[in-house]
């Protein structure tokens, strides 16, 4: 696969996972300063990694959420909590990732993410199920 094909494949996956609205906002905010970075993300993160056949997108979403909790990257975490539904991830599965992260990333990180996830679901209008 050449770089152009990798970019195109990455853009297709990026749109499928994050949604057209998010990707369009990113592309509409391109500047001389950030355009190469956005292209790199599309080619490498989305075109090289998210297109690999070894794991389904569902699993990649769960792994990404766990890693972002551990790195305390809340803005990216919010993005991937929203995107997880596009990959078929359920609230119950996210809850299990948060429970596991409490042990391996620390209770404060998991606690903050429980609150963050609830606020994301409130923004999206997703009803709480007990």
Phi, psi and omega per residue, in radians:
X1 nan 2.272 3.104
X2 -1.495 3.043 -3.051
X3 -1.073 -0.658 3.133
X4 -1.169 -0.748 3.106
X5 -1.136 -0.685 3.108
X6 -1.100 -0.735 3.110
X7 -1.099 -0.812 -3.122
X8 -1.110 -0.760 3.086
X9 -1.104 -0.735 3.109
X10 -1.090 -0.717 3.137
X11 -1.144 -0.663 3.113
X12 -1.091 -0.803 3.137
X13 -1.210 -0.739 3.134
X14 -0.996 -0.780 3.113
X15 -1.154 -0.712 -3.137
X16 -1.121 -0.690 -3.081
X17 -1.439 -0.865 -3.026
X18 -1.581 -0.361 -3.114
X19 1.663 2.572 -3.123
X20 -1.030 -0.698 -3.075
X21 -1.056 -0.796 -3.141
X22 -1.127 -0.825 -3.103
X23 -1.123 -0.720 3.115
X24 -1.085 -0.691 3.079
X25 -1.069 -0.755 3.124
X26 -1.079 -0.763 -3.116
X27 -1.243 -0.547 3.115
X28 -1.285 -0.296 3.133
X29 -1.791 0.331 3.106
X30 -1.181 2.492 3.070
X31 -2.430 3.024 3.068
X32 -1.028 -0.573 -3.093
X33 -1.247 -0.730 -2.991
X34 -1.914 -0.068 -3.032
X35 -1.118 -0.697 3.126
X36 -1.154 -0.636 3.103
X37 -1.120 -0.801 3.127
X38 -1.084 -0.694 3.094
X39 -1.115 -0.746 3.130
X40 -1.077 -0.777 3.111
X41 -1.011 -0.812 -3.099
X42 -1.108 -0.773 -3.119
X43 -1.219 -0.833 -2.982
X44 -1.577 -0.933 -3.126
X45 -1.150 -0.871 -3.054
X46 -1.542 -0.678 -3.097
X47 -1.459 -0.572 3.126
X48 -1.589 -0.780 -2.981
X49 -1.660 -0.949 -3.064
X50 -1.191 -0.274 3.102
X51 -1.601 -0.098 -3.122
X52 -1.121 2.475 -3.083
X53 -1.401 -0.154 -3.009
X54 -1.194 -0.442 3.115
X55 -2.382 2.485 3.045
X56 -1.267 2.757 3.139
X57 -1.003 -0.622 3.110
X58 -0.948 -0.866 -3.140
X59 -1.173 -0.708 3.111
X60 -1.054 -0.666 3.092
X61 -1.079 -0.816 -3.130
X62 -1.096 -0.743 3.117
X63 -1.106 -0.762 -3.127
X64 -1.083 -0.766 3.110
X65 -1.039 -0.807 -3.133
X66 -1.058 -0.776 -3.122
X67 -1.163 -0.664 3.138
X68 -1.189 -0.578 3.037
X69 -1.071 -0.846 -3.104
X70 -1.098 -0.531 -3.136
X71 -1.621 -0.048 -3.142
X72 1.001 0.857 3.140
X73 -1.891 1.311 -2.967
X74 -1.106 -0.633 -3.134
X75 -1.167 -0.772 3.071
X76 -1.155 -0.645 3.125
X77 -1.082 -0.786 3.084
X78 -1.001 -0.774 3.130
X79 -1.026 -0.802 -3.081
X80 -1.375 -0.421 2.985
X81 -1.149 -0.729 3.081
X82 -1.125 -0.767 -3.054
X83 -1.236 -0.452 -3.060
X84 -0.974 -0.648 3.131
X85 -1.062 -0.581 3.102
X86 -1.126 -0.335 3.132
X87 -1.829 0.223 3.073
X88 1.409 0.255 3.130
X89 -1.378 2.346 3.141
X90 -1.664 2.847 3.063
X91 -1.057 -0.670 -3.136
X92 -1.097 -0.695 3.104
X93 -1.164 -0.693 3.088
X94 -1.127 -0.719 3.083
X95 -0.990 -0.745 -3.140
X96 -1.140 -0.657 3.064
X97 -1.108 -0.710 3.133
X98 -1.171 -0.677 3.088
X99 -1.096 -0.783 3.125
X100 -1.140 -0.665 -3.137
X101 -1.149 -0.450 3.092
X102 -1.060 -0.624 -3.139
X103 -1.367 -0.779 -2.999
X104 -1.640 -0.392 3.139
X105 -1.949 -0.291 3.127
X106 1.970 2.535 -3.125
X107 -1.075 -0.730 3.111
X108 -1.030 -0.686 3.129
X109 -1.145 -0.776 3.132
X110 -1.160 -0.736 3.129
X111 -1.041 -0.823 3.117
X112 -1.065 -0.653 -3.114
X113 -1.279 -0.595 3.030
X114 -1.004 -0.796 3.125
X115 -1.132 -0.748 3.133
X116 -1.091 -0.780 -3.139
X117 -1.083 -0.756 3.102
X118 -1.053 -0.714 3.136
X119 -1.184 -0.636 3.080
X120 -1.122 -0.802 -3.140
X121 -1.139 -0.614 3.056
X122 -1.093 -0.776 3.111
X123 -1.048 -0.670 -3.104
X124 -1.438 -0.160 -3.118
X125 1.308 0.474 3.123
X126 -1.518 2.182 -3.103
X127 -1.302 2.519 3.069
X128 -1.341 2.455 3.138
X129 -1.984 1.268 3.039
X130 1.032 nan nan
